[in-house]
């Protein structure tokens, strides 16, 4: 509820909120504190063929054939390396090649 949110954010009581926010002379907010927190996130896992098809349908409304045709076009353009896989694991050779390219 908006009223509870404003009360928790501003410390303005419920009774004073409507009056204060409707007051034409009230035009200023003051930040009294800022909290900073460290946060870490992990990147999303790579797509398998199945999850690529599911997400493209869910987010973009694409059919399986549209998805795979688009993936094929991206592969042919050199944008992606390989579009069909059922594993998200990388071989030792792939790990080594990545390490060499990063160094």
Buried (B, 14 or more C-beta within 10 A) or exposed (E): EEEEEBBEEBEBEEEEBEEEEEEEEEEEEEEEEEEEEEEEEEEEEEBBBEEBBBBBBEEEEBEBEBBBEBBEEEBEEEEEEEBEBEEEEEEEEEEEEEEEEEE
